[in-house]
Amino acid sequence: MMVAYGFKSAFWKPIQDRTKRQTIRNPRNRHAHPGERIQLYGKMRQPGCFKIIPDPVCIGVDMVEFDLRMFDRPPQLIVNGILIVGEAADAYAEGDGFKPILAFGAFEVMCRWWTLTHGRRVFHGIAIRWDDQP
């Protein structure tokens, strides 16, 4: 059984360019498991639905936490219980399709997008990573 994920149009090109190699999602009953093929769709459940790329293979699933409250400290990214900071946090955000903009690193751009899109400052979920190379 393949698991399907839908993506906003801003992420179609980064997926096609292979710069976006993961998706961060809310927990649910069934996510992909390593070794399974997954389906990545644009306009999922809408007219014109299409596969963004041929079905890649899930290579990992990580527990992800964001704390974006930023009162007296920078935003935090915790992956599998490990605090990720600095260049490593930027690299993680770039793997999720975000790019640095002006003086903002990729992780800060991701945090701002996340807050504007989801309206949440604290998040606990999972990241599904894939590889489409043979």
DSSP file (Angstrom, degrees, kcal/mol; ACC not computed):
  #  RESIDUE AA STRUCTURE BP1 BP2  ACC     N-H-->O    O-->H-N    N-H-->O    O-->H-N    TCO  KAPPA ALPHA  PHI   PSI    X-CA   Y-CA   Z-CA
    1    1 A M              0   0    0      0, 0.0     2,-0.3     0, 0.0    35,-0.0   0.000 360.0 360.0 360.0 120.9    0.0    0.0    0.0
    2    2 A M        -     0   0    0     30,-0.1     2,-0.4    34,-0.1    36,-0.2  -0.634 360.0-137.6 -87.6 145.3    1.5    3.3   -1.1
    3    3 A V  E     -a   38   0A   0     34,-0.7    36,-2.4    -2,-0.3     2,-0.4  -0.845  17.8-150.2-100.3 138.7    1.1    6.5    0.9
    4    4 A A  E     -a   39   0A   0     -2,-0.4     2,-0.4    34,-0.2    36,-0.2  -0.860   9.3-167.1-112.2 144.6    0.3    9.7   -0.9
    5    5 A Y  E     -a   40   0A   0     34,-2.6    36,-3.0    -2,-0.4     2,-0.3  -0.993  10.5-145.6-129.8 137.1    1.2   13.3    0.0
    6    6 A G  E     -a   41   0A   0     -2,-0.4     2,-0.4    34,-0.2    36,-0.2  -0.776  15.8-159.3-101.5 148.0   -0.1   16.5   -1.5
    7    7 A F  E     -a   42   0A   0     34,-2.1    36,-0.7    -2,-0.3    37,-0.2  -0.956  19.9-113.9-131.3 145.2    2.0   19.6   -1.8
    8    8 A K    >   -     0   0    0     -2,-0.4     3,-2.1    34,-0.1     4,-0.4  -0.364  40.8-106.2 -67.6 155.1    1.4   23.3   -2.3
    9    9 A S  G >> S+     0   0    0      1,-0.3     3,-1.2     2,-0.2     4,-0.6   0.779 115.5  69.1 -59.2 -29.2    2.5   24.7   -5.6
   10   10 A A  G 34 S+     0   0    0      1,-0.2    -1,-0.3     2,-0.1     3,-0.0   0.737 102.5  46.7 -61.4 -21.1    5.5   26.5   -4.1
   11   11 A F  G <> S+     0   0    0     -3,-2.1     4,-1.9     2,-0.1    -1,-0.2   0.513  87.5  86.0-100.4  -6.0    7.0   23.0   -3.5
   12   12 A W  H <> S+     0   0    0     -3,-1.2     4,-2.6    -4,-0.4     5,-0.2   0.955  93.0  43.7 -61.2 -50.8    6.4   21.5   -6.9
   13   13 A K  H  X S+     0   0    0     -4,-0.6     4,-3.1     1,-0.2     6,-0.2   0.931 111.8  51.9 -65.0 -46.4    9.6   22.8   -8.5
   14   14 A P  H  4>S+     0   0    0      0, 0.0     6,-2.1     0, 0.0     5,-2.0   0.870 112.0  48.4 -58.5 -33.3   11.9   22.1   -5.5
   15   15 A I  H ><5S+     0   0    0     -4,-1.9     3,-1.0     4,-0.2    -2,-0.2   0.940 113.8  45.9 -68.3 -45.7   10.6   18.5   -5.6
   16   16 A Q  H 3<5S+     0   0    0     -4,-2.6    -1,-0.2     1,-0.3    -3,-0.2   0.866 112.6  50.4 -63.4 -36.3   11.2   18.3   -9.3
   17   17 A D  T 3<5S-     0   0    0     -4,-3.1    -1,-0.3    -5,-0.2    -2,-0.2   0.527 111.4-124.3 -78.3  -5.6   14.6   19.8   -8.9
   18   18 A R  T < 5S+     0   0    0     -3,-1.0    -3,-0.2    -4,-0.4    -2,-0.1   0.692  83.3 113.4  68.3  20.3   15.4   17.3   -6.2
   19   19 A T      < +     0   0    0     -5,-2.0     2,-0.7    -6,-0.2    78,-0.5   0.733  67.4  63.0 -90.0 -24.8   16.2   20.0   -3.7
   20   20 A K  B     +C   96   0B   0     -6,-2.1    76,-0.2    76,-0.2    -2,-0.2  -0.901  59.1 160.1 -97.8 117.0   13.2   19.2   -1.5
   21   21 A R        +     0   0    0     74,-2.9   109,-2.4    -2,-0.7     2,-0.3   0.144  55.8  36.9-125.2  17.1   13.7   15.6   -0.3
   22   22 A Q  E     -D  129   0C   0     73,-0.7     2,-0.4   107,-0.2   107,-0.2  -0.980  58.8-145.5-158.7 165.1   11.4   15.5    2.7
   23   23 A T  E     -D  128   0C   0    105,-1.7   105,-2.8    -2,-0.3     2,-0.5  -0.997  13.1-142.3-139.2 138.4    8.0   16.6    4.0
   24   24 A I  E     +D  127   0C   0     -2,-0.4     2,-0.3   103,-0.2   103,-0.2  -0.883  32.6 171.7-103.1 126.9    7.1   17.5    7.5
   25   25 A R  E     -D  126   0C   0    101,-3.1   101,-2.6    -2,-0.5     3,-0.1  -0.883  36.4 -99.3-135.3 159.8    3.6   16.3    8.5
   26   26 A N        -     0   0    0     -2,-0.3    99,-0.2    99,-0.2    97,-0.0  -0.411  56.1 -91.2 -67.2 152.8    1.2   16.0   11.4
   27   27 A P        +     0   0    0      0, 0.0     2,-0.3     0, 0.0    -1,-0.1  -0.375  56.9 164.8 -62.0 148.7    1.0   12.6   13.0
   28   28 A R        -     0   0    0     -3,-0.1     3,-0.2     1,-0.0    -3,-0.0  -0.925  51.4 -86.7-153.9 177.3   -1.7   10.4   11.5
   29   29 A N  S    S+     0   0    0     -2,-0.3     2,-0.4     1,-0.2    -1,-0.0   0.880 110.1  23.7 -60.0 -39.9   -2.7    6.7   11.4
   30   30 A R        +     0   0    0     -3,-0.0     2,-0.3     3,-0.0    -1,-0.2  -0.946  62.8 161.8-139.4 115.8   -0.5    5.8    8.5
   31   31 A H        -     0   0    0     -2,-0.4    30,-0.0    -3,-0.2   -27,-0.0  -0.761  50.6 -77.3-115.5 169.9    2.7    7.4    7.1
   32   32 A A        -     0   0    0     -2,-0.3    -1,-0.1    28,-0.1     6,-0.1  -0.269  41.8-145.7 -63.6 153.2    5.2    5.9    4.8
   33   33 A H    >   -     0   0    0      4,-0.1     3,-2.3    25,-0.1    25,-0.3  -0.892  36.4 -80.8-116.4 151.5    7.8    3.4    6.2
   34   34 A P  T 3  S+     0   0    0      0, 0.0    25,-0.2     0, 0.0     3,-0.1  -0.237 118.3  27.3 -52.5 135.5   11.4    3.1    5.0
   35   35 A G  T 3  S+     0   0    0     23,-3.3     2,-0.3     1,-0.3    24,-0.1   0.170  96.0 113.3  96.1 -16.3   11.6    1.0    1.9
   36   36 A E    <   -     0   0    0     -3,-2.3    22,-3.5    22,-0.1    -1,-0.3  -0.618  68.2-120.2 -87.6 146.9    8.1    1.8    0.7
   37   37 A R  B     -E   57   0C   0     20,-0.3   -34,-0.7    -2,-0.3     2,-0.3  -0.587  30.8-159.2 -77.5 148.2    7.4    3.8   -2.4
   38   38 A I  E     -a    3   0A   0     18,-2.6     2,-0.5    -2,-0.2   -34,-0.2  -0.897  11.8-130.4-127.3 159.4    5.4    7.1   -1.9
   39   39 A Q  E     -a    4   0A   0    -36,-2.4   -34,-2.6    -2,-0.3     2,-0.5  -0.933  13.9-161.3-113.1 132.5    3.3    9.2   -4.2
   40   40 A L  E     -a    5   0A   0     13,-0.5    12,-3.1    -2,-0.5    13,-0.6  -0.956  18.0-173.1-117.4 115.5    3.9   13.0   -4.3
   41   41 A Y  E     -aB   6  51A   0    -36,-3.0   -34,-2.1    -2,-0.5     2,-0.4  -0.821  22.2-152.2-116.1 146.9    1.0   15.0   -5.8
   42   42 A G  E    S+aB   7  50A   0      8,-2.7     8,-2.1    -2,-0.3     4,-0.2  -0.884  90.5  12.0-103.2 146.3    0.2   18.5   -6.9
   43   43 A K  S >  S-     0   0    0    -36,-0.7     3,-1.7    -2,-0.4    -1,-0.2   0.854  88.8-165.6  55.5  38.2   -3.5   19.6   -6.7
   44   44 A M  T 3   +     0   0    0     -3,-0.3    -1,-0.2     1,-0.3   -38,-0.1  -0.296  69.8   8.2 -58.9 135.3   -4.3   16.4   -4.7
   45   45 A R  T 3  S+     0   0    0      1,-0.2    -1,-0.3    -3,-0.1    -2,-0.1   0.768 115.6  98.5  62.3  29.4   -8.0   15.7   -4.6
   46   46 A Q  S X  S-     0   0    0     -3,-1.7     3,-1.4    -4,-0.2    -1,-0.2  -0.926  88.5 -81.0-135.5 160.8   -8.6   18.5   -7.1
   47   47 A P  T 3  S+     0   0    0      0, 0.0     0, 0.0     0, 0.0     0, 0.0  -0.404 118.9  30.2 -58.4 139.5   -9.2   18.7  -10.9
   48   48 A G  T 3  S+     0   0    0      1,-0.2    -6,-0.1    -2,-0.1    -4,-0.1   0.617  81.9 171.7  84.5  13.1   -5.9   18.5  -12.6
   49   49 A C    <   +     0   0    0     -3,-1.4     2,-0.3    -6,-0.2    -1,-0.2  -0.269   8.9 172.4 -54.9 138.6   -4.3   16.3   -9.9
   50   50 A F  E     -B   42   0A   0     -8,-2.1    -8,-2.7     3,-0.0     2,-0.4  -0.989  38.4-105.2-149.6 156.2   -0.8   15.1  -11.0
   51   51 A K  E     -B   41   0A   0     -2,-0.3   -10,-0.3   -10,-0.2   -12,-0.0  -0.713  22.9-153.0 -80.6 130.6    2.3   13.3   -9.8
   52   52 A I  S    S-     0   0    0    -12,-3.1    -1,-0.2    -2,-0.4   -11,-0.1   0.914  77.9  -7.6 -72.1 -43.5    5.1   15.7   -9.2
   53   53 A I  S    S-     0   0    0    -13,-0.6   -13,-0.5    -3,-0.1    -1,-0.2  -0.943  93.5 -77.8-141.9 162.4    7.8   13.1   -9.8
   54   54 A P  S    S-     0   0    0      0, 0.0   -16,-0.1     0, 0.0    -2,-0.0  -0.275  76.1 -68.1 -59.0 155.6    7.6    9.3  -10.3
   55   55 A D        -     0   0    0    -18,-0.1   -16,-0.2     1,-0.1     2,-0.0  -0.234  57.7-158.5 -57.6 108.7    7.2    7.4   -7.0
   56   56 A P        -     0   0    0      0, 0.0   -18,-2.6     0, 0.0     2,-0.4  -0.275  20.3-106.2 -79.0 173.4   10.3    7.8   -4.8
   57   57 A V  E     -EF  37 131C   0     74,-2.4    74,-2.0   -20,-0.2     2,-0.4  -0.863  26.2-120.0-103.3 133.2   11.3    5.4   -2.0
   58   58 A C  E     + F   0 130C   0    -22,-3.5   -23,-3.3    -2,-0.4    72,-0.3  -0.572  31.1 178.2 -67.4 125.9   10.9    6.5    1.6
   59   59 A I  E     -     0   0C   0     70,-2.3     2,-0.3    -2,-0.4    71,-0.2   0.469  60.1  -5.0-110.3  -5.0   14.4    6.3    3.2
   60   60 A G  E     - F   0 129C   0     69,-1.2    69,-3.0   -27,-0.1     2,-0.4  -0.917  47.1-146.4 179.6 154.7   13.6    7.5    6.7
   61   61 A V  E     - F   0 128C   0     -2,-0.3     2,-0.3    67,-0.2    67,-0.2  -0.995  24.0-170.6-132.6 125.0   11.0    8.8    9.1
   62   62 A D  E     - F   0 127C   0     65,-2.4    65,-2.5    -2,-0.4     2,-0.5  -0.884  26.2-121.7-118.5 146.5   12.1   11.2   11.8
   63   63 A M  E     - F   0 126C   0     -2,-0.3    17,-3.0    63,-0.2     2,-0.4  -0.754  38.5-166.9 -80.6 130.6   10.3   12.7   14.8
   64   64 A V  E     -GF  79 125C   0     61,-2.6    61,-2.9    -2,-0.5     2,-0.4  -0.964  14.5-177.8-127.9 138.0   10.4   16.5   14.5
   65   65 A E  E     -GF  78 124C   0     13,-2.4    13,-2.6    -2,-0.4     2,-0.4  -0.999   4.2-168.9-132.4 137.5    9.6   19.3   16.9
   66   66 A F  E     -GF  77 123C   0     57,-2.1    57,-2.1    -2,-0.4     2,-0.4  -0.962   6.6-171.9-117.7 142.0    9.6   23.0   16.4
   67   67 A D  E     +GF  76 122C   0      9,-1.9     9,-2.3    -2,-0.4     3,-0.3  -0.888  15.1 164.9-129.5 103.8    9.4   25.6   19.1
   68   68 A L        +     0   0    0     53,-4.2    54,-0.2    -2,-0.4    -1,-0.1   0.120  37.8 113.5-106.6  18.8    9.0   28.9   17.3
   69   69 A R        -     0   0    0     52,-0.3    -1,-0.2     5,-0.1    53,-0.1   0.800  50.0-172.6 -66.6 -27.1    7.9   31.0   20.3
   70   70 A M        +     0   0    0     -3,-0.3    -1,-0.1     4,-0.1    -2,-0.1   0.733  28.3 143.0  46.6  38.6   11.1   33.0   20.1
   71   71 A F  S    S-     0   0    0      1,-0.1    -1,-0.1     3,-0.1    -3,-0.0   0.996  86.7 -12.4 -69.9 -64.5   10.6   35.0   23.3
   72   72 A D  S    S+     0   0    0      2,-0.1    -1,-0.1     0, 0.0    -2,-0.1   0.123 133.0  45.7-125.3  19.3   14.1   35.2   24.6
   73   73 A R  S    S-     0   0    0      3,-0.0     3,-0.1     0, 0.0     0, 0.0  -0.975  88.0 -88.4-154.6 162.5   15.8   32.6   22.3
   74   74 A P        -     0   0    0      0, 0.0    -4,-0.1     0, 0.0    -3,-0.1  -0.280  60.2 -79.4 -70.2 163.2   16.0   31.6   18.7
   75   75 A P        -     0   0    0      0, 0.0     2,-0.4     0, 0.0    -7,-0.2  -0.254  50.4-134.0 -58.4 151.2   13.6   29.1   17.2
   76   76 A Q  E     -G   67   0C   0     -9,-2.3    -9,-1.9    -3,-0.1     2,-0.4  -0.902  17.3-167.4-116.1 141.8   14.4   25.5   18.0
   77   77 A L  E     -GH  66  84C   0      7,-0.7     7,-3.3    -2,-0.4     2,-0.5  -0.995   7.9-175.2-123.3 123.7   14.4   22.4   15.8
   78   78 A I  E     -GH  65  83C   0    -13,-2.6   -13,-2.4    -2,-0.4     2,-0.5  -0.984   0.9-173.6-123.1 123.3   14.6   19.0   17.4
   79   79 A V  E >  S-GH  64  82C   0      3,-2.5     3,-1.9    -2,-0.5   -15,-0.2  -0.972  74.9 -17.1-120.3 120.7   15.0   15.9   15.2
   80   80 A N  T 3  S-     0   0    0    -17,-3.0    -1,-0.2    -2,-0.5   -16,-0.1   0.870 130.2 -51.8  51.7  40.3   14.8   12.5   16.9
   81   81 A G  T 3  S+     0   0    0    -18,-0.2     2,-0.5     1,-0.2    -1,-0.3   0.460 114.8 116.0  82.0   1.3   15.4   14.1   20.3
   82   82 A I  E <   -H   79   0C   0     -3,-1.9    -3,-2.5     2,-0.0     2,-0.4  -0.907  66.3-126.7-109.9 127.6   18.6   16.0   19.1
   83   83 A L  E     -H   78   0C   0     -2,-0.5     2,-0.5    -5,-0.2    -5,-0.2  -0.574  23.8-156.6 -70.8 125.6   18.6   19.8   19.0
   84   84 A I  E     +H   77   0C   0     -7,-3.3    -7,-0.7    -2,-0.4     2,-0.3  -0.923  21.1 169.5-107.9 125.5   19.7   21.0   15.5
   85   85 A V    >>  -     0   0    0     -2,-0.5     3,-1.2    -9,-0.1     4,-0.7  -0.837  37.0  -5.8-132.8 167.0   21.2   24.5   15.4
   86   86 A G  H 3> S-     0   0    0     -2,-0.3     4,-2.0     1,-0.3     3,-0.4  -0.153 124.5  -0.3  58.1-133.5   23.1   26.8   13.0
   87   87 A E  H 3> S+     0   0    0      1,-0.2     4,-2.6     2,-0.2    -1,-0.3   0.817 132.6  57.7 -62.4 -31.9   24.2   25.6    9.7
   88   88 A A  H <> S+     0   0    0     -3,-1.2     4,-2.1     2,-0.2    -1,-0.2   0.888 106.6  48.5 -66.6 -38.1   22.7   22.1   10.4
   89   89 A A  H  X S+     0   0    0     -4,-0.7     4,-2.3    -3,-0.4    -2,-0.2   0.895 112.0  49.6 -67.3 -39.5   19.3   23.7   10.9
   90   90 A D  H  X S+     0   0    0     -4,-2.0     4,-2.4     2,-0.2    -2,-0.2   0.915 110.5  49.8 -64.3 -42.4   19.7   25.6    7.7
   91   91 A A  H  X S+     0   0    0     -4,-2.6     4,-1.9     2,-0.2    -2,-0.2   0.891 110.0  51.3 -63.0 -39.3   20.7   22.5    5.8
   92   92 A Y  H  X S+     0   0    0     -4,-2.1     4,-0.7     2,-0.2    -1,-0.2   0.928 111.0  47.7 -62.5 -45.1   17.6   20.6    7.3
   93   93 A A  H ><>S+     0   0    0     -4,-2.3     5,-2.1     1,-0.2     3,-0.7   0.872 108.8  54.1 -64.9 -37.5   15.3   23.5    6.1
   94   94 A E  H ><5S+     0   0    0     -4,-2.4     3,-1.7     1,-0.2    -1,-0.2   0.874 103.4  56.4 -64.7 -36.0   16.9   23.4    2.7
   95   95 A G  H 3<5S+     0   0    0     -4,-1.9   -74,-2.9     1,-0.3   -73,-0.7   0.703 104.1  55.0 -65.8 -18.8   16.2   19.7    2.4
   96   96 A D  B <<5S-C   20   0B   0     -3,-0.7    -1,-0.3    -4,-0.7    -2,-0.2   0.300 130.7 -95.1 -96.3   7.8   12.6   20.7    3.1
   97   97 A G  T < 5S+     0   0    0     -3,-1.7     2,-0.3   -78,-0.5    -3,-0.2   0.567  81.4 130.1  97.8   9.3   12.6   23.1    0.1
   98   98 A F      < -     0   0    0     -5,-2.1    -1,-0.3   -79,-0.1    -2,-0.1  -0.757  36.7-160.9-101.2 146.0   13.4   26.4    1.8
   99   99 A K        -     0   0    0     -2,-0.3     2,-0.1     7,-0.1    10,-0.0  -0.884  28.9 -99.1-120.1 151.1   16.1   28.8    0.6
  100  100 A P        -     0   0    0      0, 0.0     2,-0.4     0, 0.0     5,-0.2  -0.420  35.7-157.6 -64.5 146.3   17.8   31.6    2.5
  101  101 A I  B >   -I  104   0D   0      3,-1.8     3,-2.8     4,-0.1     2,-0.1  -0.982  50.6 -53.7-131.6 120.7   16.4   35.1    1.7
  102  102 A L  T 3  S-     0   0    0     -2,-0.4     0, 0.0     1,-0.3     0, 0.0  -0.294 126.1  -9.8  51.4-119.9   18.5   38.2    2.2
  103  103 A A  T 3  S+     0   0    0     -3,-0.1     2,-0.5    -2,-0.1    -1,-0.3   0.440 117.3  96.6 -87.9   1.0   19.7   38.2    5.8
  104  104 A F  B <   -I  101   0D   0     -3,-2.8    -3,-1.8     4,-0.0     2,-0.0  -0.794  68.8-136.7 -97.5 128.2   17.5   35.2    6.8
  105  105 A G     >  -     0   0    0     -2,-0.5     4,-2.2    -5,-0.2     5,-0.2  -0.275  32.5-100.4 -71.0 166.7   18.9   31.7    6.8
  106  106 A A  H  > S+     0   0    0      1,-0.2     4,-2.5     2,-0.2     5,-0.2   0.857 122.5  53.8 -59.3 -37.7   16.8   28.8    5.4
  107  107 A F  H  > S+     0   0    0      2,-0.2     4,-2.5     1,-0.2    -1,-0.2   0.913 109.0  48.0 -66.5 -40.5   15.7   27.7    8.8
  108  108 A E  H  > S+     0   0    0      2,-0.2     4,-2.4     1,-0.2    -2,-0.2   0.896 111.1  51.1 -65.9 -38.9   14.4   31.1    9.7
  109  109 A V  H  X S+     0   0    0     -4,-2.2     4,-2.5     2,-0.2    -2,-0.2   0.924 110.9  49.2 -61.6 -43.9   12.6   31.3    6.4
  110  110 A M  H  X S+     0   0    0     -4,-2.5     4,-2.9     2,-0.2    -2,-0.2   0.912 110.3  50.9 -61.4 -43.0   11.0   27.9    7.1
  111  111 A C  H  X S+     0   0    0     -4,-2.5     4,-2.4     2,-0.2    -2,-0.2   0.915 111.4  47.0 -62.0 -43.9   10.0   29.1   10.6
  112  112 A R  H  X S+     0   0    0     -4,-2.4     4,-2.4     2,-0.2     5,-0.2   0.922 114.1  47.4 -65.2 -43.3    8.3   32.2    9.3
  113  113 A W  H  X S+     0   0    0     -4,-2.5     4,-2.9     2,-0.2     5,-0.3   0.929 111.8  51.3 -61.6 -44.6    6.5   30.2    6.5
  114  114 A W  H  X>S+     0   0    0     -4,-2.9     4,-3.0     1,-0.2     5,-0.6   0.929 111.9  45.7 -60.2 -46.9    5.4   27.6    9.1
  115  115 A T  H  X5S+     0   0    0     -4,-2.4     4,-1.7     1,-0.2    -1,-0.2   0.917 116.3  45.1 -65.0 -43.5    3.9   30.2   11.4
  116  116 A L  H  <5S+     0   0    0     -4,-2.4    -2,-0.2    -5,-0.2    -1,-0.2   0.883 120.9  39.5 -66.8 -38.3    2.2   32.1    8.6
  117  117 A T  H  <5S+     0   0    0     -4,-2.9    -2,-0.2    -5,-0.2    -3,-0.2   0.901 132.1  21.7 -79.3 -43.1    0.8   28.9    7.0
  118  118 A H  H  <5S-     0   0    0     -4,-3.0    -3,-0.2    -5,-0.3    -2,-0.2   0.616  86.3-139.6-105.8 -15.9   -0.1   26.9   10.1
  119  119 A G     << +     0   0    0     -4,-1.7     2,-0.4    -5,-0.6    -4,-0.2   0.662  62.4 121.1  67.4  15.2   -0.5   29.5   12.7
  120  120 A R        -     0   0    0     -6,-0.5    -1,-0.2     1,-0.1    -2,-0.2  -0.901  45.6-170.2-115.5 142.4    1.2   27.3   15.3
  121  121 A R  S    S+     0   0    0     -2,-0.4   -53,-4.2     1,-0.2     2,-0.4   0.567  79.9  48.2-103.7 -13.0    4.4   28.1   17.2
  122  122 A V  E     + F   0  67C   0    -55,-0.2     2,-0.4   -54,-0.2   -55,-0.2  -0.998  69.1 176.1-127.9 131.8    4.9   24.7   18.7
  123  123 A F  E     - F   0  66C   0    -57,-2.1   -57,-2.1    -2,-0.4     2,-0.4  -0.998  17.1-173.5-140.0 137.7    4.7   21.6   16.5
  124  124 A H  E     + F   0  65C   0     -2,-0.4   -59,-0.2   -59,-0.2     2,-0.2  -0.985  40.5 108.6-127.6 118.4    5.3   17.9   17.1
  125  125 A G  E     - F   0  64C   0    -61,-2.9   -61,-2.6    -2,-0.4     2,-0.3  -0.724  57.1 -81.3-159.1-151.5    5.2   15.7   14.0
  126  126 A I  E     -DF  25  63C   0   -101,-2.6  -101,-3.1   -63,-0.3     2,-0.5  -0.942  18.4-140.8-135.0 156.4    7.2   13.6   11.6
  127  127 A A  E     -DF  24  62C   0    -65,-2.5   -65,-2.4    -2,-0.3     2,-0.6  -0.977  13.0-155.1-115.5 129.6    9.4   14.1    8.6
  128  128 A I  E     -DF  23  61C   0   -105,-2.8  -105,-1.7    -2,-0.5     2,-0.3  -0.926  13.4-161.9-104.2 120.2    9.3   11.6    5.8
  129  129 A R  E     -DF  22  60C   0    -69,-3.0   -70,-2.3    -2,-0.6   -69,-1.2  -0.792   9.7-174.2-104.1 145.9   12.5   11.6    3.7
  130  130 A W  E     - F   0  58C   0   -109,-2.4     2,-0.4    -2,-0.3   -72,-0.2  -0.912  18.6-158.6-137.2 164.1   12.7   10.1    0.2
  131  131 A D  E     - F   0  57C   0    -74,-2.0   -74,-2.4    -2,-0.3  -110,-0.0  -0.990   3.8-173.7-140.2 132.2   15.2    9.3   -2.5
  132  132 A D        +     0   0    0     -2,-0.4   -74,-0.0   -76,-0.2    -1,-0.0   0.251  51.4 112.3-111.1  12.1   14.3    8.9   -6.1
  133  133 A Q              0   0    0      1,-0.1   -76,-0.1   -76,-0.1    -2,-0.1  -0.629 360.0 360.0 -83.4 144.4   17.6    7.7   -7.4
  134  134 A P              0   0    0      0, 0.0    -1,-0.1     0, 0.0    -2,-0.0   0.520 360.0 360.0 -65.6 360.0   17.8    4.0   -8.6
